[in-house]
């Protein structure tokens, strides 16, 4: 009887932790900063190579968000 109650409590705690983790991950998702691997994945999915981006963006000037938006859209369209 006691082990069954412990198992149920453990399952409830695990489900709660998973749901909490999902909620925390999704809150303010549009304002999150990309990690390096996410940036390279986004570039590749958009059809750009790392060399193209470096050649076009690293020119010593300060970039605006509009300069970067080009590389977040599909280059094939």
Beta strands, then each sheet from edge to edge (+ up, - down):
end
